[in-house]
């Protein structure tokens, strides 16, 4: 009976400290890790107290008390090792978290997570080995040691090691707050070290040491309580995150649930007669199924999260975590097919909304870009919904629809669209404001767990809404830029077409001008027909280009450069001075769009002819150098200075011909040559003439 009283007294003291921790805990050192250790210590004390009362005949054959010296191996499964391992495991988790936090954030994440995985794996192995050793499987004797003694002994050693590492690395100015906790744990686990080491040596637990264990545990509880009180003044760097509290609380509740179900199961087994084992199996299966359903319940998880934030933290949100998580989702949204859907999910996640809708601005309208778990809503516009939109733009308020329905005066009695007022799924309306303009709206659905909207919710939504508004503004600007570039490409194509039309018109005008004087000359008629045929060919080429996406994307072909030069000569034969071809005795070929190359060279030759008086000369030659071929157009005209070549020659719409020119001939030539992986170079001197070199890759067969 004295053993039962000692453990019962220990359970009472641990319960008092547990209540104090829950009352004073605000996310600091004595957080969920300490709470779970204290709670499991309460259950551990109650377990051993009841065990001594039943004297080894109840709770699954624990065989302490008078039967302590007997062999545990012969009595069936034992919960003693499991409960001791669980108690040691809970305190080890606390020390592991405290020690990892001392190492800094990065080391804490790495070291703590790896150690936690190893600790969990080791604990599961010990528990599994314990169950096997006390089962009836034939290979149970393969386990070489007595897990009842060995499992707790291993965890005691690891706990003492962590305790020493943690306390040794605590800054001296903070040791006063935790030294009582360190002493209490050192004495408790030091005592267990002696208890289980002797049990391993002699194969039995010493009855005297076991009888005193409950009182030793009771004496150490006040020391732990002192540290719980003093820890309120510790540095803010030792804090517990909302996520850790949420998952740890869930783990704690699940563990408590399983422990209680296990105890009930053992009770059913021992008091159920011949049906006891079968009833226990059915009960445990139902228990695990119920736990799985509870864990999978989104509403239950939301209720736990709200309860934790409300009772255990000074602030409802871990703002750093919420900000990082939202921005991470914003960043990856651009890589997803449903861009607006990802943005909507990111903004509704902190409120744990069941659904939502996102409107993005397009001109004077707000188009519904995405909806999730709600009805299909219409668009909004400044014409039909100006009162709502202007109110949101001026105030930036978050509208709670339930509050609006109760008292519209809270929102200046603005008129909401009927479909929004009567929506059964929407809870909030959040304006997305960027540079004092509404870029969009978000309708948030009701949360999974009932909650009261407070200033923290509104501030978080406004902060995330501002970031989302910036993204929508950037997306709108990007769409406008894309559209502008498409028009730019179209306008550039139009300019090239107009330029070619101007040259064709110039040719035809020259024929008309000379017709009155030479129309009876057969040679003139032949030349005029050739000019008309050339004009038709160029017009057909223009039509072909207009049918394609870009004038630079037509099909290339392998052409002989001498034939290209000859075609240019024919096209420009009406101009003066006449083009002279030199060094045409070559079979060299290039892969280009033939008509486009003829046009490029024709532009350069025409410019040379216009810059040279009739007493000068304009020549074209072909140079072949290794893998490159160059068309060289040389004139003796007025020439150009370096400043003009560098800053104006290749600039579109910059012309020296006044209204007679468009300033895109050389620019078009450069763009075309670049598309063929070539380049244009210019050498010129004022008053001496100009040399253009159009260099292209030489085509070689094989």
C-alpha positions as CSV (number, residue, x, y, z in Angstrom):
1,X,0.0,0.0,0.0
2,X,2.9,2.4,0.7
3,X,4.1,2.0,-2.9
4,X,0.6,2.9,-4.1
5,X,0.5,6.0,-1.9
6,X,3.9,7.2,-3.0
7,X,3.0,7.0,-6.7
8,X,-0.4,8.5,-6.0
9,X,1.2,11.4,-4.2
10,X,3.6,11.8,-7.2
11,X,0.6,11.9,-9.6
12,X,-1.0,14.6,-7.4
13,X,2.1,16.8,-7.5
14,X,2.6,16.3,-11.2
15,X,-1.1,17.2,-11.8
16,X,-0.7,20.5,-9.8
17,X,2.4,21.5,-11.8
18,X,0.6,20.5,-15.0
19,X,-2.3,22.9,-14.2
20,X,0.2,25.7,-13.4
21,X,2.0,25.2,-16.7
22,X,-1.3,25.3,-18.6
23,X,-2.3,28.5,-16.8
24,X,1.1,30.3,-17.2
25,X,2.3,28.9,-20.5
26,X,2.3,31.5,-23.3
27,X,4.4,29.7,-25.9
28,X,7.7,29.9,-23.9
29,X,10.1,27.3,-22.5
30,X,7.4,25.6,-20.4
31,X,5.3,24.9,-23.5
32,X,3.7,21.9,-25.0
33,X,6.9,19.8,-24.6
34,X,6.8,20.3,-20.9
35,X,3.1,19.8,-20.8
36,X,3.3,16.5,-22.6
37,X,6.1,15.4,-20.2
38,X,4.1,16.4,-17.1
39,X,0.9,14.7,-18.5
40,X,2.6,11.5,-19.2
41,X,4.3,11.6,-15.8
42,X,0.8,11.9,-14.2
43,X,-0.3,8.8,-16.2
44,X,2.9,7.0,-15.3
45,X,2.4,7.6,-11.6
46,X,-1.3,6.6,-11.7
47,X,-0.3,3.5,-13.6
48,X,2.2,2.3,-11.0
49,X,-0.1,3.2,-8.2
50,X,-2.9,1.1,-9.6
51,X,-0.4,-1.7,-10.4
52,X,0.7,-1.9,-6.8
53,X,-2.9,-2.1,-5.7
54,X,-3.8,-4.9,-8.1
55,X,-0.5,-6.7,-7.0
56,X,0.4,-8.0,-10.3
57,X,-3.1,-9.5,-11.1
58,X,-4.6,-6.7,-12.9
59,X,-3.7,-4.3,-15.8
60,X,-2.2,-7.0,-17.9
61,X,-0.1,-8.9,-15.4
62,X,2.5,-6.2,-14.4
63,X,3.9,-8.3,-11.6
64,X,5.3,-5.7,-9.3
65,X,4.8,-5.7,-5.5
66,X,5.2,-9.2,-3.9
67,X,5.9,-10.9,-7.2
68,X,8.7,-8.4,-8.0
69,X,11.5,-10.9,-7.7
70,X,9.8,-13.5,-10.0
71,X,10.6,-13.8,-13.6
72,X,8.6,-11.5,-15.8
73,X,9.3,-13.6,-18.8
74,X,6.9,-16.3,-17.7
75,X,3.8,-14.2,-16.9
76,X,2.7,-12.8,-20.3
77,X,2.8,-9.3,-21.7
78,X,3.9,-6.5,-19.4
79,X,3.0,-2.8,-19.6
80,X,5.7,-1.8,-17.1
81,X,8.5,-1.5,-19.7
82,X,6.2,0.3,-22.1
83,X,5.1,2.9,-19.5
84,X,8.6,3.5,-18.3
85,X,9.9,3.9,-21.8
86,X,7.0,6.3,-22.6
87,X,7.7,8.4,-19.5
88,X,11.5,8.6,-20.3
89,X,10.7,9.3,-23.9
90,X,8.5,12.3,-23.0
91,X,11.2,14.0,-20.9
92,X,13.8,13.2,-23.6
93,X,11.7,15.0,-26.1
94,X,11.6,18.1,-23.9
95,X,15.4,18.1,-23.4
96,X,15.9,17.4,-27.1
97,X,13.9,20.5,-28.1
98,X,15.6,22.7,-25.5
99,X,19.0,21.6,-26.6
100,X,18.3,22.0,-30.3
101,X,17.0,25.5,-29.8
102,X,20.3,26.5,-28.1
103,X,22.2,25.6,-31.3
104,X,20.4,28.3,-33.4
105,X,17.6,28.1,-35.9
106,X,19.4,26.3,-38.7
107,X,21.2,23.8,-36.3
108,X,18.0,23.3,-34.4
109,X,16.1,22.4,-37.5
110,X,18.8,20.0,-38.7
111,X,20.1,18.5,-35.4
112,X,16.7,18.4,-33.7
113,X,14.9,16.9,-36.6
114,X,17.5,14.2,-37.2
115,X,17.7,13.3,-33.5
116,X,14.0,13.3,-33.1
117,X,13.7,10.8,-36.0
118,X,16.4,8.6,-34.4
119,X,14.7,8.8,-31.0
120,X,11.3,7.9,-32.3
121,X,12.7,5.0,-34.3
122,X,14.6,3.8,-31.3
123,X,11.6,4.1,-29.0
124,X,9.4,2.2,-31.5
125,X,12.0,-0.6,-31.7
126,X,12.1,-0.9,-28.0
127,X,8.3,-1.0,-27.7
128,X,8.1,-3.5,-30.5
129,X,10.8,-5.7,-29.0
130,X,8.9,-5.6,-25.7
131,X,5.7,-6.7,-27.3
132,X,7.5,-9.5,-29.1
133,X,9.3,-10.7,-26.1
134,X,6.1,-11.1,-24.1
135,X,4.1,-12.6,-26.9
136,X,3.7,-16.3,-27.8
137,X,5.6,-16.2,-31.1
138,X,8.2,-19.0,-31.4
139,X,11.1,-16.6,-32.2
140,X,10.5,-14.3,-29.1
141,X,13.7,-15.8,-27.5
142,X,15.8,-14.4,-30.3
143,X,15.9,-11.1,-28.4
144,X,19.1,-11.4,-26.3
145,X,18.2,-9.1,-23.4
146,X,15.4,-8.5,-21.1
147,X,13.6,-5.5,-22.7
148,X,11.7,-4.8,-19.4
149,X,15.0,-3.6,-17.9
150,X,17.0,-2.8,-21.0
151,X,14.6,-0.4,-22.8
152,X,14.2,2.0,-19.9
153,X,17.9,1.7,-19.1
154,X,18.9,2.8,-22.6
155,X,16.6,5.8,-22.6
156,X,17.8,6.8,-19.1
157,X,21.4,7.0,-20.4
158,X,20.4,9.0,-23.4
159,X,18.3,11.4,-21.3
160,X,21.1,12.0,-18.8
161,X,23.5,12.7,-21.8
162,X,21.0,15.2,-23.2
163,X,20.5,16.8,-19.8
164,X,24.3,17.3,-19.4
165,X,24.7,18.8,-22.9
166,X,21.7,21.1,-22.5
167,X,22.7,22.5,-19.0
168,X,26.3,22.9,-20.0
169,X,25.5,25.1,-22.9
170,X,23.0,27.3,-21.1
171,X,24.3,30.9,-20.7
172,X,25.3,31.6,-17.1
173,X,22.8,34.4,-16.7
174,X,19.9,32.0,-17.6
175,X,20.9,29.0,-15.5
176,X,19.2,30.4,-12.4
177,X,15.8,29.8,-14.1
178,X,16.4,26.2,-15.1
179,X,18.8,24.8,-12.6
180,X,16.0,23.3,-10.4
181,X,14.6,21.5,-13.4
182,X,18.1,20.2,-14.2
183,X,18.7,19.0,-10.7
184,X,15.2,17.4,-10.5
185,X,15.7,15.5,-13.7
186,X,19.2,14.5,-12.9
187,X,18.2,13.0,-9.5
188,X,15.1,11.3,-11.0
189,X,16.9,9.7,-14.0
190,X,20.1,9.1,-11.9
191,X,18.0,7.0,-9.6
192,X,16.4,5.1,-12.5
193,X,20.0,4.5,-13.8
194,X,20.9,2.8,-10.6
195,X,17.6,0.9,-10.5
196,X,17.7,-0.6,-14.0
197,X,21.5,-1.2,-14.1
198,X,21.2,-3.3,-11.0
199,X,18.2,-5.1,-12.6
200,X,20.3,-5.9,-15.7
201,X,23.1,-7.3,-13.5
202,X,20.9,-9.5,-11.3
203,X,17.9,-10.2,-13.5
204,X,15.5,-8.7,-11.1
205,X,14.4,-5.3,-9.7
206,X,15.4,-4.6,-6.1
207,X,12.2,-4.3,-4.0
208,X,13.6,-1.6,-1.8
209,X,14.7,0.6,-4.6
210,X,11.4,0.1,-6.3
211,X,9.4,1.0,-3.2
212,X,11.3,4.3,-2.8
213,X,11.0,5.3,-6.5
214,X,7.6,6.9,-6.1
215,X,8.8,9.1,-3.2
216,X,11.9,10.1,-5.1
217,X,9.8,11.2,-8.0
218,X,7.5,13.1,-5.6
219,X,10.4,15.0,-4.0
220,X,11.7,16.1,-7.4
221,X,8.3,17.6,-8.6
222,X,8.7,20.9,-6.5
223,X,12.1,21.5,-8.1
224,X,10.5,21.2,-11.6
225,X,7.7,23.6,-10.4
226,X,10.2,26.3,-9.4
227,X,11.7,26.2,-13.0
228,X,8.3,26.4,-14.5
229,X,7.6,29.6,-12.5
230,X,11.1,31.1,-13.2
231,X,11.0,30.2,-16.9
232,X,8.5,33.0,-17.5
233,X,11.4,35.5,-17.5
234,X,13.6,33.6,-19.9
235,X,14.8,35.2,-23.1
236,X,12.3,35.4,-25.9
237,X,14.7,33.4,-28.2
238,X,13.4,30.2,-26.5
239,X,9.9,30.1,-27.8
240,X,7.6,27.5,-29.2
241,X,6.1,27.8,-32.6
242,X,2.4,27.5,-33.3
243,X,3.1,24.6,-35.7
244,X,5.1,22.7,-33.0
245,X,2.3,23.3,-30.5
246,X,-0.3,22.1,-32.9
247,X,1.4,18.9,-34.0
248,X,2.7,18.2,-30.6
249,X,-0.7,18.6,-29.0
250,X,-2.2,16.4,-31.6
251,X,0.5,13.8,-31.0
252,X,-0.1,14.1,-27.2
253,X,-3.8,13.7,-27.6
254,X,-3.4,10.7,-29.9
255,X,-0.9,9.1,-27.5
256,X,-3.2,9.7,-24.5
257,X,-6.1,8.2,-26.4
258,X,-4.1,5.1,-27.4
259,X,-2.9,4.6,-23.8
260,X,-6.4,4.8,-22.4
261,X,-7.7,2.5,-25.1
262,X,-4.9,0.0,-24.3
263,X,-5.7,0.0,-20.6
264,X,-9.4,-0.6,-21.4
265,X,-8.4,-3.3,-23.8
266,X,-6.4,-5.1,-21.2
267,X,-9.2,-4.7,-18.7
268,X,-11.6,-6.4,-21.2
269,X,-9.1,-9.2,-21.7
270,X,-8.6,-10.0,-18.1
271,X,-12.2,-9.7,-17.0
272,X,-13.9,-10.9,-20.2
273,X,-13.6,-14.6,-19.5
274,X,-13.1,-16.9,-22.5
275,X,-14.2,-14.1,-24.8
276,X,-11.8,-11.6,-23.3
277,X,-9.0,-11.9,-26.0
278,X,-11.5,-11.7,-28.9
279,X,-13.3,-8.7,-27.3
280,X,-10.0,-7.0,-26.8
281,X,-9.0,-7.4,-30.4
282,X,-12.3,-6.1,-31.7
283,X,-12.2,-3.2,-29.3
284,X,-8.6,-2.2,-30.3
285,X,-9.5,-2.3,-34.0
286,X,-12.5,-0.1,-33.4
287,X,-10.3,2.3,-31.4
288,X,-7.7,2.6,-34.1
289,X,-10.4,3.1,-36.7
290,X,-12.0,5.9,-34.6
291,X,-8.6,7.5,-34.2
292,X,-8.0,7.4,-37.9
293,X,-11.4,9.1,-38.5
294,X,-10.6,11.8,-36.0
295,X,-7.2,12.5,-37.4
296,X,-8.6,12.8,-40.9
297,X,-11.2,15.3,-39.7
298,X,-10.3,18.8,-41.0
299,X,-12.9,20.4,-38.7
300,X,-11.4,18.7,-35.7
301,X,-7.9,19.9,-36.6
302,X,-9.2,23.4,-37.1
303,X,-10.9,23.4,-33.7
304,X,-7.7,22.2,-32.1
305,X,-5.6,24.9,-33.8
306,X,-8.1,27.6,-32.8
307,X,-8.1,26.3,-29.2
308,X,-4.3,26.3,-29.0
309,X,-3.9,29.8,-30.4
310,X,-6.6,31.1,-28.1
311,X,-5.3,29.6,-24.8
312,X,-1.6,29.1,-25.1
313,X,-0.2,32.0,-27.2
314,X,-0.1,35.8,-26.7
315,X,-0.7,36.2,-30.4
316,X,-3.0,34.1,-32.6
317,X,-0.6,33.7,-35.4
318,X,3.0,33.0,-36.0
319,X,3.3,36.0,-38.3
320,X,6.8,35.0,-39.7
321,X,5.6,31.5,-40.6
322,X,2.3,32.8,-42.1
323,X,4.2,35.3,-44.2
324,X,6.8,32.9,-45.4
325,X,4.2,30.2,-46.2
326,X,2.0,32.6,-48.1
327,X,4.9,34.1,-50.2
328,X,6.1,30.6,-51.0
329,X,2.7,29.8,-52.4
330,X,2.6,33.1,-54.3
331,X,6.0,32.4,-55.8
332,X,5.1,29.0,-57.1
333,X,1.7,30.1,-58.4
334,X,3.2,31.4,-61.6
335,X,4.5,27.8,-62.4
336,X,1.0,26.3,-62.0
337,X,-1.7,26.0,-64.7
338,X,-4.3,27.5,-62.4
339,X,-2.4,30.7,-61.5
340,X,-5.4,32.5,-59.9
341,X,-6.5,29.4,-58.1
342,X,-3.1,29.1,-56.4
343,X,-3.3,32.7,-55.3
344,X,-6.8,32.1,-53.9
345,X,-5.7,29.1,-51.9
346,X,-2.8,31.0,-50.5
347,X,-5.0,33.8,-49.1
348,X,-7.7,31.5,-47.7
349,X,-5.3,29.1,-46.0
350,X,-4.6,31.3,-42.8
351,X,-8.4,31.6,-42.1
352,X,-8.9,27.8,-42.8
353,X,-11.7,28.8,-45.1
354,X,-13.8,26.1,-46.8
355,X,-13.9,28.0,-50.1
356,X,-13.5,31.3,-51.7
357,X,-13.6,33.4,-54.9
358,X,-11.1,35.8,-56.5
359,X,-11.9,38.8,-58.7
360,X,-9.1,40.5,-60.7
361,X,-9.4,44.0,-62.3
362,X,-9.6,44.3,-66.0
363,X,-10.2,47.9,-67.0
364,X,-13.2,49.1,-65.2
365,X,-14.5,45.6,-64.4
366,X,-13.5,42.9,-61.9
367,X,-13.6,39.5,-63.6
368,X,-14.1,36.4,-61.5
369,X,-10.8,34.5,-62.1
370,X,-11.2,31.6,-59.7
371,X,-13.8,30.1,-57.4
372,X,-13.4,27.2,-55.0
373,X,-16.2,25.4,-53.2
374,X,-18.8,28.1,-53.8
375,X,-21.3,29.2,-56.4
376,X,-20.4,30.9,-59.6
377,X,-20.4,34.7,-59.0
378,X,-20.9,37.5,-61.6
379,X,-18.4,40.2,-62.4
380,X,-18.2,43.5,-60.6
381,X,-17.9,46.9,-62.3
382,X,-17.5,50.6,-61.3
383,X,-20.7,51.3,-63.3
384,X,-23.0,48.8,-61.4
385,X,-21.2,48.3,-58.1
386,X,-19.5,51.7,-57.7
387,X,-20.7,52.2,-54.1
388,X,-19.1,49.0,-52.8
389,X,-15.9,49.4,-54.8
390,X,-15.4,53.1,-53.9
391,X,-16.0,52.2,-50.2
392,X,-13.4,49.5,-50.3
393,X,-10.9,51.7,-52.1
394,X,-11.3,54.6,-49.6
395,X,-11.3,52.5,-46.4
396,X,-9.5,49.2,-47.2
397,X,-11.8,47.5,-44.7
398,X,-12.5,43.8,-44.5
399,X,-16.3,43.3,-44.8
400,X,-17.8,40.6,-42.6
401,X,-21.0,39.7,-44.3
402,X,-22.8,38.4,-41.2
403,X,-22.0,41.7,-39.4
404,X,-23.2,43.7,-42.4
405,X,-26.5,41.8,-42.4
406,X,-27.0,42.5,-38.7
407,X,-26.1,46.2,-38.9
408,X,-25.2,47.8,-42.2
409,X,-24.3,51.1,-40.4
410,X,-21.0,49.6,-39.4
411,X,-20.1,49.9,-43.1
412,X,-21.6,53.3,-43.8
413,X,-24.9,51.7,-45.0
414,X,-23.3,50.9,-48.4
415,X,-25.4,48.8,-50.8
416,X,-24.1,45.4,-51.5
417,X,-25.0,43.4,-54.7
418,X,-27.9,41.2,-54.0
419,X,-26.0,38.0,-54.9
420,X,-23.2,38.9,-52.5
421,X,-25.6,39.9,-49.7
422,X,-27.5,36.5,-50.0
423,X,-24.4,34.3,-50.6
424,X,-24.6,31.3,-48.3
425,X,-20.9,30.4,-48.7
426,X,-19.0,33.7,-48.3
427,X,-17.9,35.0,-44.9
428,X,-15.6,37.9,-45.7
429,X,-14.9,40.3,-48.5
430,X,-11.2,41.4,-48.7
431,X,-10.1,44.3,-51.0
432,X,-6.8,43.9,-52.7
433,X,-5.4,47.4,-52.8
434,X,-2.1,48.5,-54.6
435,X,-1.1,52.2,-54.7
436,X,-4.6,53.3,-53.6
437,X,-6.3,51.4,-56.3
438,X,-8.4,48.2,-56.0
439,X,-6.7,45.5,-58.0
440,X,-9.1,42.8,-57.0
441,X,-11.4,41.3,-54.4
442,X,-11.3,38.0,-52.5
443,X,-14.4,36.4,-51.0
444,X,-13.4,34.0,-48.2
445,X,-15.7,31.2,-47.3
446,X,-16.7,30.2,-43.8
447,X,-13.9,28.6,-41.7
448,X,-14.0,24.9,-40.8
449,X,-14.2,25.8,-37.1
450,X,-16.3,28.7,-35.8
451,X,-14.2,31.7,-35.0
452,X,-14.7,35.4,-34.1
453,X,-13.0,37.8,-36.5
454,X,-10.6,40.0,-34.5
455,X,-7.9,42.6,-35.2
456,X,-5.3,40.0,-35.7
457,X,-7.3,38.3,-38.4
458,X,-7.9,41.6,-40.1
459,X,-4.3,42.7,-40.0
460,X,-3.0,39.4,-41.3
461,X,-5.6,39.5,-44.2
462,X,-4.7,43.1,-45.1
463,X,-0.9,42.3,-45.1
464,X,-1.4,39.2,-47.3
465,X,-4.0,41.1,-49.4
466,X,-1.5,43.9,-50.1
467,X,1.0,41.4,-51.4
468,X,-1.6,39.7,-53.5
469,X,-2.7,43.0,-54.9
470,X,0.9,43.7,-56.0
471,X,1.0,40.4,-57.8
472,X,-2.2,41.1,-59.6
473,X,-0.9,44.6,-60.6
474,X,2.3,43.0,-61.9
475,X,0.2,40.4,-63.8
476,X,-2.0,43.1,-65.3
477,X,1.1,45.1,-66.3
478,X,2.7,41.9,-67.8
479,X,-0.5,41.2,-69.8
480,X,-0.5,44.8,-71.1
481,X,3.2,44.5,-72.0
482,X,2.6,41.3,-73.9
483,X,-0.3,42.9,-75.8
484,X,1.9,45.9,-76.6
485,X,4.7,43.7,-77.9
486,X,2.2,41.9,-80.1
487,X,1.0,45.2,-81.6
488,X,4.7,46.2,-81.9
489,X,5.4,43.1,-83.9
490,X,2.4,43.8,-86.1
491,X,3.3,47.5,-86.6
492,X,6.9,46.5,-87.5
493,X,5.6,44.0,-90.0
494,X,3.3,46.8,-91.4
495,X,6.2,49.1,-91.6
496,X,8.3,46.6,-93.6
497,X,5.4,46.0,-95.9
498,X,4.9,49.7,-96.5
499,X,8.6,50.1,-97.2
500,X,8.5,47.4,-99.8
501,X,5.4,48.8,-101.3
502,X,7.1,52.2,-101.6
503,X,9.9,50.6,-103.6
504,X,7.5,48.8,-105.9
505,X,5.6,52.1,-106.4
506,X,8.9,53.9,-107.2
507,X,9.7,51.3,-109.9
508,X,6.2,51.5,-111.4
509,X,6.3,55.3,-111.2
510,X,9.5,55.3,-113.2
511,X,7.9,53.2,-115.9
512,X,4.9,55.5,-116.1
513,X,7.1,58.6,-116.2
514,X,9.2,57.3,-119.2
515,X,6.2,55.8,-121.0
516,X,5.2,58.9,-122.9
517,X,8.7,59.3,-124.3
518,X,9.7,55.7,-125.0
519,X,6.4,53.8,-125.4
520,X,7.1,53.1,-129.0
521,X,10.6,51.8,-128.3
522,X,10.5,47.9,-128.2
523,X,13.4,47.8,-125.8
524,X,11.6,50.1,-123.4
525,X,8.5,47.9,-123.7
526,X,10.5,44.8,-122.8
527,X,12.1,46.6,-119.8
528,X,8.7,47.8,-118.7
529,X,7.3,44.3,-118.8
530,X,10.3,43.0,-116.9
531,X,9.7,45.7,-114.3
532,X,6.0,44.8,-114.0
533,X,6.8,41.1,-113.6
534,X,9.3,42.0,-110.9
535,X,6.7,44.2,-109.2
536,X,4.2,41.3,-109.3
537,X,6.8,38.9,-107.8
538,X,7.5,41.3,-104.9
539,X,3.8,41.9,-104.2
540,X,3.2,38.1,-104.1
541,X,6.1,37.8,-101.7
542,X,4.5,40.5,-99.5
543,X,1.2,38.6,-99.5
544,X,3.0,35.4,-98.5
545,X,4.7,37.2,-95.6
546,X,1.4,38.6,-94.4
547,X,0.0,35.1,-94.1
548,X,2.7,34.1,-91.8
549,X,3.2,35.0,-88.1
550,X,6.4,37.0,-88.8
551,X,8.3,38.1,-91.9
552,X,11.4,36.5,-90.4
553,X,10.0,33.0,-90.0
554,X,9.4,32.0,-93.6
555,X,10.9,28.9,-95.0
556,X,14.6,29.0,-95.9
557,X,16.2,27.4,-99.0
558,X,19.6,26.8,-100.4
559,X,20.4,29.4,-103.1
560,X,23.3,30.3,-105.3
561,X,24.7,33.7,-104.4
562,X,25.5,34.6,-108.0
563,X,21.9,34.2,-108.9
564,X,20.9,36.4,-106.0
565,X,23.3,39.1,-107.1
566,X,22.0,38.9,-110.7
567,X,18.4,39.3,-109.5
568,X,19.4,42.4,-107.5
569,X,21.0,43.8,-110.7
570,X,17.8,43.3,-112.7
571,X,15.7,44.9,-110.0
572,X,17.9,48.0,-109.8
573,X,18.7,48.4,-113.5
574,X,16.5,51.5,-113.8
575,X,18.4,53.3,-111.1
576,X,21.5,55.4,-111.7
577,X,24.4,54.9,-111.5
578,X,24.0,51.3,-112.7
579,X,25.0,48.5,-110.4
580,X,28.2,46.7,-111.5
581,X,28.8,43.1,-110.5
582,X,32.3,41.9,-109.8
583,X,33.8,38.5,-108.8
584,X,30.7,36.6,-109.6
585,X,32.5,33.5,-110.8
586,X,31.6,31.3,-107.8
587,X,29.3,28.4,-107.1
588,X,28.9,29.3,-103.4
589,X,25.6,28.8,-101.8
590,X,23.8,30.0,-98.6
591,X,20.7,28.8,-96.8
592,X,18.3,31.8,-96.5
593,X,14.9,33.0,-97.7
594,X,15.8,33.9,-101.3
595,X,13.3,36.7,-101.8
596,X,14.2,38.3,-98.5
597,X,17.9,38.2,-99.3
598,X,17.2,39.8,-102.6
599,X,15.2,42.5,-100.9
600,X,18.0,43.1,-98.3
601,X,20.7,43.5,-100.9
602,X,18.3,45.6,-103.0
603,X,17.8,48.1,-100.1
604,X,21.5,48.5,-99.7
605,X,22.1,48.9,-103.4
606,X,19.3,51.4,-103.7
607,X,20.7,53.4,-100.8
608,X,24.1,53.4,-102.4
609,X,22.6,54.6,-105.7
610,X,20.7,57.4,-104.0
611,X,23.8,58.5,-102.2
612,X,26.0,58.6,-105.4
613,X,25.7,60.9,-108.3
614,X,25.7,59.6,-111.9
615,X,29.4,60.2,-112.3
616,X,30.1,57.8,-109.4
617,X,30.0,54.0,-109.2
618,X,28.1,51.3,-107.3
619,X,29.6,47.8,-107.2
620,X,28.7,44.5,-105.7
621,X,31.1,41.6,-105.2
622,X,31.2,38.3,-103.4
623,X,34.0,37.2,-101.1
624,X,34.4,33.7,-99.7
625,X,36.5,33.1,-96.6
626,X,36.6,29.7,-95.0
627,X,33.0,29.0,-93.7
628,X,31.7,32.5,-94.4
629,X,30.5,34.4,-97.5
630,X,30.2,38.2,-97.8
631,X,28.2,40.3,-100.2
632,X,30.2,43.5,-100.5
633,X,28.2,46.6,-101.7
634,X,30.6,49.6,-102.4
635,X,29.8,53.1,-103.6
636,X,31.7,56.3,-104.1
637,X,28.9,58.5,-102.7
638,X,28.7,61.1,-99.9
639,X,29.6,58.7,-97.2
640,X,28.7,58.7,-93.4
641,X,30.6,59.8,-90.3
642,X,31.3,57.5,-87.3
643,X,28.7,59.1,-85.1
644,X,25.9,58.5,-87.6
645,X,26.9,54.9,-88.1
646,X,27.1,54.2,-84.4
647,X,24.0,56.0,-83.2
648,X,21.5,56.3,-86.2
649,X,22.2,54.0,-89.1
650,X,20.6,50.9,-87.6
651,X,17.9,52.7,-85.6
652,X,14.4,52.2,-87.0
653,X,12.3,55.2,-88.2
654,X,15.4,57.5,-88.2
655,X,15.9,58.7,-91.8
656,X,17.9,61.4,-93.6
657,X,15.5,61.4,-96.6
658,X,12.8,63.5,-95.0
659,X,9.3,62.5,-95.9
660,X,10.5,60.4,-98.8
661,X,12.1,57.8,-96.5
662,X,10.9,55.7,-93.6
663,X,14.2,54.8,-91.9
664,X,13.7,51.1,-91.7
665,X,15.5,49.7,-94.7
666,X,18.9,49.2,-93.0
667,X,17.2,48.1,-89.8
668,X,15.1,45.5,-91.7
669,X,18.3,44.3,-93.4
670,X,20.1,43.9,-90.1
671,X,17.2,42.0,-88.5
672,X,16.9,39.6,-91.5
673,X,20.7,38.9,-91.6
674,X,20.7,38.2,-87.8
675,X,17.9,35.7,-88.3
676,X,20.2,33.8,-90.7
677,X,23.0,33.8,-88.1
678,X,24.9,36.5,-90.0
679,X,25.9,40.1,-89.5
680,X,26.3,43.4,-91.3
681,X,29.4,45.6,-91.0
682,X,29.9,49.2,-92.4
683,X,33.0,51.2,-93.4
684,X,32.4,54.8,-94.5
685,X,34.1,58.1,-94.8
686,X,32.4,61.4,-95.5
687,X,33.0,62.4,-99.1
688,X,34.7,59.2,-100.1
689,X,31.9,56.6,-100.1
690,X,30.6,53.6,-98.1
691,X,31.2,49.8,-98.0
692,X,28.5,47.4,-96.7
693,X,29.5,43.8,-96.0
694,X,26.6,41.3,-95.5
695,X,28.3,38.2,-94.1
696,X,26.4,34.8,-94.0
697,X,27.3,31.2,-93.1
698,X,28.5,29.3,-96.2
699,X,26.4,26.3,-97.0
700,X,28.3,23.1,-97.5
701,X,26.8,19.8,-98.5
702,X,27.4,16.7,-96.2
